[in-house]
């Protein structure tokens, strides 16, 4: 809350993923969060930014409040129907929301501990969940018209909300509901609509920025059930924040938002568990649409390999002395075993990795740093066309730090 103010004073825009600036007034904030707000002026200034409903307000905003995960799924399902008069509001709307553990907040608690969650299924914050006012403010519902219950299920991520209501007399068929959604979300790339009678599950949206919406409608009784599914860490948090960033900065919303070069090395590459964790975290970033190139070394693996073969490693200013008699081993470890281990980890994380080195497709030309270091050098030129080609097709290049110089001598 206080950090946002200092960042704004420095001249930057802020996209806030907490609940600090979502509710508009200090009275509303105190009622639902049971605490006083320390930045009332910023609270009044903040723009609540669910992109599908307030796109025009975001580019001019200094302080953008990213919506909560539950309200994102709920409002994308409910608001178009309220706008179209498709719901008999006097009969109320029930929203039964189920979330993985990460959707219940980051702060550790007994309720979200492993032993409490596993083999269990529980409701929490019944009738006083702090995300309710976000749904009311965006949808236009009154509190007495909307019943919301959050429930914790034993998975790590994902939110599936089932919304029950009575349709108005204007809705005579399932196609009427589908047409309302189609008109409202025409041109919205991150909302996917299912055919009537078909509903989404969490697997369909896991690690994506999509909100999937499906429903079933019985014209005889006017009962309708809408199911809305999101990844609470994607469309419910970071993915939506990237959407808002693109709108705030005028970037294309469907393009790869960022080009990221990630350098991996040291202990992180040495243990299978850390490699797998890194691969999963990078894969999550990649699924948001970013183009990623991974570059790696393998110093610890190299030291171990040389020790196993009776060769002592020596260093100058932290750089390994690489003599001609060990350069083939360095290439074998860096571009061979370490590269293959990383490629395997990225494949297991569900991405499409391609193992490369600086030697591949003339990617890097290098030169020797000094005679004392042997075949250790620095890049002098590069040709990134192969990286552009691969990342443009959603591959992740995994590049070992090995190249050659003008004499075709290996350089690390």
C-alpha positions in Angstrom: 0.0 0.0 0.0 2.7 2.5 1.0 5.2 1.1 -1.6 2.8 2.0 -4.5 2.9 5.7 -3.5 6.7 5.9 -3.5 6.9 4.2 -6.9 4.3 6.6 -8.3 6.3 9.5 -7.0 9.3 8.2 -8.9 7.3 8.6 -12.1 6.5 4.9 -12.9 3.1 3.4 -13.4 2.0 0.7 -10.9 0.0 -2.4 -11.5 -1.0 -3.7 -8.0 -1.9 -7.3 -7.6 -2.8 -7.1 -3.9 -6.3 -6.1 -2.6 -5.0 -2.7 -1.5 -6.7 -0.6 -4.2 -9.6 -2.6 -5.4 -12.6 -1.3 -3.4 -12.8 2.4 -4.2 -13.5 3.9 -0.8 -11.9 3.7 2.7 -15.3 2.7 4.2 -15.7 -0.3 1.8 -12.1 -1.3 2.4 -12.5 -1.2 6.2 -15.7 -3.2 6.1 -14.3 -6.1 4.0 -10.7 -6.1 5.0 -11.1 -5.2 8.7 -8.3 -2.6 8.5 -7.8 1.1 7.9 -6.6 2.3 4.6 -3.4 4.4 4.8 -3.5 5.8 1.2 -7.1 7.1 0.7 -6.1 9.5 -2.1 -4.5 6.7 -4.1 -7.5 4.4 -3.4 -9.8 7.0 -5.0 -7.4 7.4 -8.0 -6.8 3.7 -8.7 -8.5 2.1 -11.7 -9.9 -1.3 -11.2 -8.8 -3.1 -14.3 -10.6 -6.2 -15.6 -9.5 -5.6 -19.2 -12.6 -7.0 -20.9 -14.8 -4.4 -19.2 -12.7 -1.3 -18.8 -10.1 -1.3 -21.5 -10.6 2.4 -22.3 -9.7 3.6 -18.8 -6.4 1.7 -18.4 -4.0 3.7 -20.7 -4.5 6.9 -18.8 -4.2 5.4 -15.4 -1.2 5.8 -13.1 -2.3 3.2 -10.6 -4.0 0.1 -11.9 -5.6 -2.4 -9.5 -5.5 -5.9 -10.8 -8.7 -7.8 -10.0 -8.8 -10.8 -7.6 -8.9 -14.3 -9.0 -12.4 -15.2 -7.8 -14.0 -11.9 -9.1 -12.3 -12.3 -12.5 -14.0 -15.7 -13.1 -17.3 -14.6 -11.6 -17.6 -11.3 -13.4 -16.6 -12.7 -16.8 -19.5 -15.2 -16.4 -22.1 -12.9 -14.8 -21.7 -9.3 -16.1 -22.7 -9.9 -19.7 -25.9 -11.6 -18.5 -26.8 -8.8 -16.1 -26.2 -6.2 -18.8 -28.5 -8.1 -21.2 -31.3 -8.6 -18.6 -30.9 -12.3 -18.9 -31.2 -13.1 -15.2 -34.2 -12.9 -12.8 -32.3 -11.1 -10.1 -35.1 -11.3 -7.6 -34.5 -15.0 -7.4 -30.8 -14.4 -6.6 -27.5 -15.8 -8.0 -25.5 -18.5 -6.4 -21.8 -18.7 -7.1 -20.1 -21.9 -5.9 -16.3 -21.3 -6.3 -13.6 -24.0 -5.9 -10.0 -23.1 -5.8 -6.6 -24.7 -5.6 -4.4 -23.8 -2.6 -2.6 -20.9 -4.3 -6.0 -19.2 -4.8 -6.5 -19.0 -1.0 -3.7 -16.6 -0.6 0.1 -16.6 -0.3 0.3 -16.2 3.5 0.9 -19.6 5.2 -1.8 -20.9 7.6 -2.9 -24.1 9.2 -5.8 -24.3 6.8 -3.6 -24.2 3.8 -1.0 -26.6 5.1 -0.4 -29.9 3.4 -2.0 -32.1 6.1 -5.1 -29.9 6.2 -5.6 -29.7 2.4 -4.7 -33.2 1.2 -7.7 -35.7 1.1 -9.9 -32.8 2.1 -12.4 -30.3 0.7 -13.6 -27.3 2.7 -15.5 -24.0 2.5 -14.0 -20.8 3.9 -14.9 -17.1 4.5 -18.6 -18.0 4.1 -20.8 -14.9 3.6 -17.9 -12.5 4.2 -15.3 -13.3 1.5 -13.4 -10.1 0.7 -13.7 -10.7 -3.0 -17.5 -10.3 -3.0 -17.5 -6.5 -3.2 -15.4 -6.7 -6.4 -18.1 -8.9 -8.0 -20.9 -6.5 -6.9 -19.1 -3.4 -8.1 -18.3 -4.8 -11.6 -21.5 -6.8 -12.2 -23.9 -4.2 -10.8 -25.5 -6.7 -8.4 -26.7 -5.9 -4.9 -25.2 -7.9 -2.0 -28.6 -9.5 -1.2 -28.8 -10.8 -4.8 -25.5 -12.6 -4.8 -24.5 -15.6 -2.6 -20.8 -16.6 -2.9 -18.9 -19.4 -1.2 -15.2 -20.1 -1.7 -14.1 -23.7 -1.3 -10.6 -25.1 -1.1 -9.7 -28.2 -3.1 -6.4 -30.2 -2.8 -4.7 -29.0 -6.0 -2.0 -26.3 -6.4 -3.8 -23.9 -8.8 -7.0 -23.3 -10.7 -10.4 -21.8 -10.0 -13.7 -23.3 -11.2 -16.9 -21.3 -10.4 -20.4 -22.7 -10.9 -23.0 -20.0 -11.2 -26.7 -20.9 -10.7 -29.7 -18.6 -11.6 -33.1 -18.3 -13.1 -33.2 -16.9 -16.6 -35.5 -14.1 -17.6 -38.4 -14.6 -20.0 -36.3 -13.1 -22.8 -34.1 -16.3 -22.8 -36.0 -18.9 -24.7 -33.2 -21.2 -25.7 -29.5 -22.0 -24.9 -28.5 -20.2 -28.1 -29.9 -16.9 -26.6 -27.4 -17.1 -23.8 -24.6 -18.0 -26.2 -25.4 -15.1 -28.4 -25.1 -12.7 -25.4 -21.7 -14.0 -24.6 -20.6 -13.9 -28.2 -21.6 -10.3 -28.7 -19.9 -9.2 -25.4 -16.7 -11.0 -26.0 -16.3 -10.5 -29.7 -12.6 -9.7 -30.3 -11.6 -10.7 -26.8 -8.8 -13.2 -27.3 -8.6 -14.5 -23.7 -12.3 -15.5 -23.3 -13.2 -18.9 -24.8 -16.8 -19.9 -25.1 -18.0 -23.5 -25.2 -21.0 -24.8 -27.1 -24.3 -25.0 -25.1 -24.4 -28.1 -22.9 -20.6 -28.2 -22.7 -18.6 -26.9 -19.7 -14.9 -26.4 -19.1 -12.6 -28.1 -16.5 -9.4 -26.8 -14.9 -7.0 -28.8 -17.1 -8.2 -26.7 -20.1 -7.0 -23.4 -18.6 -4.0 -24.5 -16.5 -1.0 -22.3 -16.9 -2.8 -20.1 -19.4 -4.4 -16.6 -19.5 -7.7 -17.9 -20.7 -11.1 -17.8 -19.1 -13.2 -20.6 -20.4 -17.0 -20.3 -20.1 -19.7 -23.0 -20.7 -23.3 -23.4 -19.6 -26.4 -25.5 -19.7 -30.0 -24.1 -19.8 -33.4 -25.8 -19.3 -36.0 -23.6 -21.0 -38.9 -25.5 -19.3 -37.8 -24.5 -15.8 -35.6 -21.5 -16.7 -32.8 -23.0 -14.6 -29.3 -22.1 -15.9 -25.9 -23.1 -14.8 -22.7 -21.4 -16.0 -19.3 -22.7 -15.4 -16.3 -20.4 -15.5 -12.7 -21.7 -15.3 -9.4 -19.8 -15.0 -5.9 -20.4 -13.7 -5.8 -18.2 -10.6 -2.1 -17.5 -11.2 -2.6 -16.6 -14.9 -5.8 -14.9 -15.8 -6.4 -14.5 -12.0 -3.1 -12.7 -11.3 0.1 -12.4 -13.3 -1.4 -13.0 -16.8 -4.0 -10.4 -16.3 -1.4 -8.0 -15.0 0.5 -8.5 -18.2 -2.7 -7.7 -20.1 -3.0 -4.5 -18.1 0.6 -3.7 -18.7 0.2 -4.0 -22.4 -2.9 -1.8 -22.4 -1.1 0.8 -20.1 1.9 1.0 -22.4 0.2 0.6 -25.7 1.7 -2.8 -26.5 -0.2 -5.3 -28.8 -2.3 -7.5 -26.5 -1.9 -10.8 -28.4 1.8 -10.5 -29.3 4.6 -12.1 -27.3 4.8 -9.4 -24.6 8.4 -9.7 -23.6 11.6 -11.1 -25.0 13.5 -12.7 -22.1 17.1 -14.0 -22.0 17.5 -16.2 -18.9 21.0 -17.2 -17.8 21.2 -20.4 -15.6 24.2 -21.7 -13.8 25.8 -22.8 -10.6 24.1 -24.9 -8.0 20.7 -24.5 -9.6 21.8 -26.7 -12.5 23.4 -29.4 -10.3 20.4 -31.1 -8.7 17.5 -32.7 -10.7 14.9 -31.2 -8.4 16.2 -27.6 -8.8 16.4 -28.1 -12.6 12.9 -29.3 -12.7 11.6 -26.5 -10.5 13.4 -23.9 -12.7 12.0 -25.5 -15.9 8.4 -25.4 -14.5 8.7 -21.8 -13.4 10.2 -20.7 -16.8 7.5 -22.8 -18.6 4.8 -20.8 -16.7 6.3 -17.6 -17.9 6.5 -18.9 -21.5 2.8 -19.9 -21.5 1.9 -16.3 -20.9 3.2 -15.5 -24.4 6.7 -14.4 -23.7 9.6 -15.4 -26.0 12.3 -17.0 -24.0 15.9 -18.0 -24.7 17.8 -19.9 -22.0 21.6 -19.7 -21.8 23.5 -21.9 -19.4 27.0 -22.8 -18.2 27.7 -25.8 -16.0 30.8 -25.0 -13.9 30.0 -27.3 -11.0 29.4 -30.2 -13.4 32.6 -29.4 -15.2 34.6 -29.4 -12.0 33.1 -32.7 -10.9 33.9 -34.2 -14.3 37.5 -33.1 -14.3 38.0 -34.3 -10.7 36.6 -37.7 -11.6 39.2 -37.9 -14.4 42.1 -36.8 -12.1 42.4 -33.2 -13.5 42.6 -30.3 -11.0 40.7 -27.2 -11.8 42.4 -23.8 -11.6 40.8 -20.3 -11.7 42.0 -16.8 -12.4 39.6 -14.0 -11.1 36.8 -16.6 -10.9 37.3 -17.8 -14.5 38.3 -21.4 -15.1 41.6 -21.9 -16.9 40.7 -24.0 -19.9 43.7 -25.5 -21.6 43.6 -27.3 -25.0 43.8 -30.7 -23.2 40.5 -30.1 -21.4 38.5 -28.1 -23.9 37.0 -31.2 -25.5 35.7 -32.2 -22.1 34.3 -28.8 -21.5 32.4 -28.9 -24.8 31.2 -32.4 -23.9 29.8 -31.4 -20.5 28.4 -28.0 -21.5 26.9 -28.7 -24.9 26.3 -32.4 -24.1 25.2 -33.6 -20.7 24.2 -30.3 -19.1 22.3 -29.2 -22.2 20.5 -32.5 -22.5 19.5 -32.4 -18.8 18.0 -29.0 -19.2 16.2 -29.9 -22.4 14.8 -33.0 -20.7 13.5 -30.8 -17.8 11.9 -28.4 -20.1 10.2 -31.2 -22.0 8.8 -32.6 -18.8 7.5 -29.1 -18.0 5.4 -29.3 -21.1 7.4 -26.9 -23.4 9.2 -27.4 -26.7 12.9 -26.9 -26.0 15.7 -27.1 -28.6 19.2 -27.8 -27.4 21.8 -25.5 -29.0 25.2 -24.0 -28.4 27.0 -20.9 -29.7 28.3 -23.1 -32.5 24.8 -23.8 -33.8 23.9 -21.9 -37.0 26.7 -19.4 -36.5 25.0 -18.1 -33.4 28.1 -16.7 -31.7 31.6 -15.9 -32.8 34.1 -15.5 -30.0 37.7 -14.4 -29.2 40.2 -15.4 -26.6 40.3 -13.2 -23.5 44.0 -13.9 -22.5 46.6 -16.5 -23.0 46.6 -17.3 -19.3 43.0 -18.4 -19.4 43.5 -20.6 -22.4 40.4 -21.2 -24.5 38.1 -18.9 -22.5 36.7 -15.9 -24.4 34.0 -13.4 -25.0 31.5 -13.0 -27.9 32.5 -10.6 -30.6 29.5 -11.0 -32.9 26.2 -12.9 -33.0 23.6 -14.0 -35.5 20.2 -14.4 -33.8 18.2 -15.5 -36.8 17.9 -19.1 -35.6 16.6 -17.8 -32.2 14.1 -15.5 -33.8 12.9 -18.4 -35.9 12.5 -20.8 -33.0 11.0 -18.4 -30.5 8.5 -17.2 -33.1 7.2 -20.8 -33.3 6.9 -21.1 -29.5 10.1 -23.1 -29.0 12.5 -22.4 -26.2 16.2 -22.4 -27.4 18.5 -23.8 -24.6 22.0 -22.6 -25.5 25.3 -23.8 -24.0 28.0 -21.3 -23.6 30.4 -22.8 -26.2 31.5 -21.1 -29.4 34.5 -20.9 -31.7 36.9 -18.2 -32.8 38.0 -17.2 -36.3 40.5 -20.0 -36.3 37.7 -22.5 -35.6 39.1 -23.2 -32.1 36.6 -23.9 -29.3 36.0 -21.1 -26.9 34.0 -21.2 -23.6 
